[in-house]
Amino acid sequence: MDQDAGVFRALADPTRRQILEDLRDGELTAGEIADRFPISGPSISRHLGVLRSAGLIRERREANRIYYALVPERLALCVGQFLSAVCPDQIVVRHRRKKAQP
């Protein structure tokens, strides 16, 4: 499986998308992430593993805690490349509209 396929596989699950949204504001520990969901800790660990394998999050260990952080540039590059390949005119139109607004 190529790298981009891993990103889209990771994005296919609503729990993983929510984890990415939760990490938008900064690092969270595995426990803090798990507390936000009504599923088991091992299930959250599997979701984090998929996101990490896709390069969408990174982890940092500190003592006995693991902190997770979003890798926004990975998501932006992958999705941006896909969008520009599938609908390049829409990307151009969107950029022109932004520039035209005061």
Backbone as CSV, one residue per row, in Angstrom:
resi,resn,N_x,N_y,N_z,CA_x,CA_y,CA_z,C_x,C_y,C_z
1,MET,0.857,-1.180,0.000,0.000,0.000,0.000,0.898,1.236,0.000
2,ASP,0.589,2.188,-0.910,1.404,3.390,-0.942,1.046,4.322,0.218
3,GLN,1.878,5.310,0.437,1.715,6.220,1.568,0.365,6.944,1.559
4,ASP,-0.046,7.431,0.386,-1.306,8.161,0.320,-2.495,7.261,0.624
5,ALA,-2.438,6.009,0.201,-3.527,5.079,0.498,-3.671,4.901,2.003
6,GLY,-2.554,4.889,2.722,-2.602,4.779,4.181,-3.288,5.971,4.819
7,VAL,-3.081,7.146,4.256,-3.735,8.346,4.778,-5.244,8.242,4.583
8,PHE,-5.669,7.846,3.399,-7.105,7.763,3.140,-7.750,6.621,3.922
9,ARG,-7.011,5.551,4.128,-7.517,4.470,4.972,-7.717,4.991,6.395
10,ALA,-6.759,5.752,6.888,-6.857,6.312,8.235,-8.041,7.273,8.345
11,LEU,-8.271,8.058,7.315,-9.360,9.044,7.333,-10.736,8.416,7.159
12,ALA,-10.783,7.164,6.750,-12.065,6.500,6.487,-12.871,6.244,7.761
13,ASP,-12.233,6.255,8.899,-12.928,5.930,10.148,-13.289,7.191,10.925
14,PRO,-14.540,7.316,11.371,-14.951,8.533,12.086,-14.225,8.737,13.419
15,THR,-13.871,7.663,14.093,-13.127,7.814,15.352,-11.762,8.419,15.090
16,ARG,-11.092,7.960,14.045,-9.769,8.514,13.722,-9.881,9.971,13.282
17,ARG,-10.919,10.299,12.528,-11.098,11.708,12.141,-11.325,12.575,13.376
18,GLN,-12.073,12.054,14.346,-12.310,12.822,15.575,-11.023,12.994,16.370
19,ILE,-10.196,11.958,16.410,-8.904,12.074,17.096,-8.079,13.184,16.454
20,LEU,-8.050,13.225,15.134,-7.300,14.289,14.444,-7.851,15.663,14.805
21,GLU,-9.170,15.790,14.840,-9.773,17.071,15.227,-9.400,17.439,16.655
22,ASP,-9.415,16.450,17.550,-9.077,16.714,18.945,-7.629,17.163,19.104
23,LEU,-6.751,16.672,18.244,-5.334,17.037,18.313,-5.036,18.378,17.644
24,ARG,-6.028,18.950,17.009,-5.840,20.223,16.312,-5.335,21.322,17.248
25,ASP,-5.765,21.294,18.492,-5.388,22.356,19.430,-4.116,22.057,20.214
26,GLY,-3.496,20.906,19.979,-2.244,20.600,20.660,-2.162,19.154,21.107
27,GLU,-1.052,18.839,21.739,-0.780,17.475,22.181,-1.797,16.984,23.213
28,LEU,-2.041,15.683,23.147,-2.846,15.007,24.161,-2.164,13.690,24.494
29,THR,-2.320,13.248,25.732,-1.804,11.931,26.097,-2.769,10.870,25.585
30,ALA,-2.287,9.641,25.555,-3.142,8.533,25.135,-4.369,8.442,26.042
31,GLY,-4.167,8.640,27.328,-5.283,8.594,28.274,-6.299,9.698,28.035
32,GLU,-5.828,10.894,27.728,-6.747,12.004,27.447,-7.560,11.731,26.193
33,ILE,-6.922,11.126,25.218,-7.646,10.772,23.992,-8.677,9.704,24.303
34,ALA,-8.276,8.674,25.013,-9.181,7.560,25.330,-10.397,8.038,26.128
35,ASP,-10.195,9.007,27.015,-11.298,9.517,27.839,-12.394,10.186,27.015
36,ARG,-12.098,10.549,25.795,-13.066,11.249,24.949,-13.972,10.301,24.174
37,PHE,-13.734,8.999,24.294,-14.471,8.016,23.495,-15.054,6.915,24.375
38,PRO,-16.211,6.390,23.970,-16.838,5.315,24.739,-16.364,3.917,24.306
39,ILE,-15.119,3.815,23.853,-14.581,2.522,23.428,-13.367,2.183,24.288
40,SER,-12.918,0.961,24.193,-11.838,0.487,25.063,-10.492,1.144,24.732
41,GLY,-9.617,1.123,25.716,-8.257,1.627,25.529,-7.526,0.914,24.406
42,PRO,-7.597,-0.419,24.336,-6.935,-1.113,23.233,-7.465,-0.705,21.853
43,SER,-8.744,-0.406,21.757,-9.300,0.064,20.477,-8.715,1.420,20.110
44,ILE,-8.608,2.304,21.090,-7.999,3.614,20.848,-6.545,3.434,20.428
45,SER,-5.839,2.519,21.068,-4.435,2.256,20.697,-4.326,1.803,19.247
46,ARG,-5.254,0.975,18.808,-5.238,0.535,17.403,-5.480,1.718,16.466
47,HIS,-6.421,2.577,16.824,-6.682,3.768,16.007,-5.446,4.668,15.944
48,LEU,-4.798,4.861,17.084,-3.591,5.685,17.116,-2.487,5.055,16.271
49,GLY,-2.409,3.741,16.280,-1.418,3.046,15.459,-1.639,3.264,13.975
50,VAL,-2.899,3.230,13.555,-3.221,3.468,12.141,-2.848,4.903,11.765
51,LEU,-3.191,5.855,12.620,-2.875,7.261,12.344,-1.364,7.493,12.313
52,ARG,-0.653,6.854,13.216,0.815,6.986,13.264,1.440,6.359,12.017
53,SER,0.960,5.179,11.624,1.491,4.507,10.424,1.272,5.336,9.168
54,ALA,0.162,6.073,9.141,-0.141,6.924,7.993,0.657,8.227,8.032
55,GLY,1.340,8.489,9.133,2.126,9.718,9.256,1.298,10.927,9.635
56,LEU,0.065,10.704,10.103,-0.819,11.818,10.440,-0.633,12.325,11.862
57,ILE,-0.048,11.492,12.721,0.266,11.913,14.085,1.678,11.450,14.420
58,ARG,2.263,12.100,15.417,3.561,11.663,15.932,3.415,11.512,17.439
59,GLU,4.301,10.706,17.999,4.249,10.513,19.442,5.545,10.967,20.084
60,ARG,5.398,11.380,21.329,6.542,11.814,22.122,6.382,11.187,23.498
61,ARG,7.412,10.497,23.926,7.370,9.845,25.236,8.019,10.744,26.279
62,GLU,7.338,10.834,27.403,7.865,11.584,28.540,7.531,10.788,29.799
63,ALA,8.562,10.271,30.436,8.389,9.373,31.589,7.512,8.206,31.158
64,ASN,6.395,8.002,31.844,5.532,6.872,31.483,4.321,7.294,30.645
65,ARG,4.377,8.475,30.062,3.264,8.975,29.242,3.681,9.088,27.791
66,ILE,2.706,8.881,26.937,2.926,9.087,25.503,2.019,10.234,25.076
67,TYR,2.618,11.254,24.482,1.877,12.405,23.977,1.761,12.274,22.459
68,TYR,0.578,12.569,21.967,0.338,12.512,20.528,0.080,13.916,20.008
69,ALA,0.580,14.165,18.800,0.404,15.473,18.161,0.070,15.267,16.691
70,LEU,-0.700,16.162,16.171,-1.084,16.167,14.767,0.119,16.537,13.900
71,VAL,0.198,15.934,12.724,1.197,16.313,11.719,0.400,16.936,10.564
72,PRO,0.017,18.209,10.713,-0.899,18.827,9.755,-0.346,18.901,8.337
73,GLU,0.961,19.058,8.195,1.514,19.177,6.846,1.335,17.874,6.060
74,ARG,1.381,16.742,6.729,1.187,15.445,6.042,-0.229,15.357,5.495
75,LEU,-1.189,15.706,6.324,-2.585,15.672,5.902,-2.828,16.664,4.773
76,ALA,-2.334,17.879,4.921,-2.542,18.914,3.910,-1.930,18.527,2.570
77,LEU,-0.715,17.998,2.592,-0.056,17.628,1.331,-0.791,16.492,0.625
78,CYS,-1.149,15.471,1.377,-1.797,14.310,0.771,-3.169,14.668,0.212
79,VAL,-3.987,15.294,1.013,-5.330,15.651,0.564,-5.259,16.715,-0.527
80,GLY,-4.350,17.657,-0.388,-4.195,18.693,-1.406,-3.784,18.134,-2.754
81,GLN,-2.859,17.187,-2.758,-2.442,16.561,-4.017,-3.602,15.809,-4.657
82,PHE,-4.352,15.106,-3.827,-5.510,14.371,-4.344,-6.537,15.331,-4.955
83,LEU,-6.857,16.386,-4.230,-7.846,17.348,-4.726,-7.386,18.034,-6.006
84,SER,-6.121,18.387,-6.073,-5.653,19.061,-7.280,-5.602,18.105,-8.466
85,ALA,-5.457,16.804,-8.212,-5.483,15.830,-9.308,-6.905,15.559,-9.773
86,VAL,-7.848,15.535,-8.826,-9.227,15.176,-9.155,-10.031,16.365,-9.652
87,CYS,-9.853,17.507,-9.030,-10.636,18.680,-9.426,-9.772,19.936,-9.402
88,PRO,-8.795,20.017,-10.290,-7.863,21.159,-10.276,-8.539,22.504,-10.489
89,ASP,-9.601,22.543,-11.267,-10.282,23.817,-11.500,-10.890,24.363,-10.218
90,GLN,-11.401,23.496,-9.373,-12.004,23.940,-8.120,-10.964,24.552,-7.194
91,ILE,-9.776,24.021,-7.181,-8.711,24.573,-6.349,-8.393,25.991,-6.808
92,VAL,-8.274,26.190,-8.113,-7.968,27.507,-8.664,-9.098,28.483,-8.361
93,VAL,-10.336,28.059,-8.540,-11.484,28.928,-8.281,-11.511,29.343,-6.819
94,ARG,-11.270,28.412,-5.922,-11.289,28.709,-4.493,-10.208,29.729,-4.145
95,HIS,-9.020,29.583,-4.692,-7.940,30.544,-4.416,-8.270,31.926,-4.980
96,ARG,-8.865,31.976,-6.136,-9.225,33.273,-6.716,-10.274,33.964,-5.880
97,ARG,-11.247,33.215,-5.383,-12.289,33.822,-4.540,-11.691,34.401,-3.263
98,LYS,-10.761,33.695,-2.654,-10.133,34.204,-1.437,-9.404,35.513,-1.704
99,LYS,-8.676,35.574,-2.823,-7.924,36.777,-3.156,-8.848,37.938,-3.478
100,ALA,-9.999,37.657,-4.049,-10.919,38.704,-4.466,-11.641,39.324,-3.265
101,GLN,-11.741,38.602,-2.139,-12.449,39.121,-0.983,-11.624,40.202,-0.293
102,PRO,-12.270,41.293,0.161,-11.522,42.379,0.814,-11.073,41.995,2.204
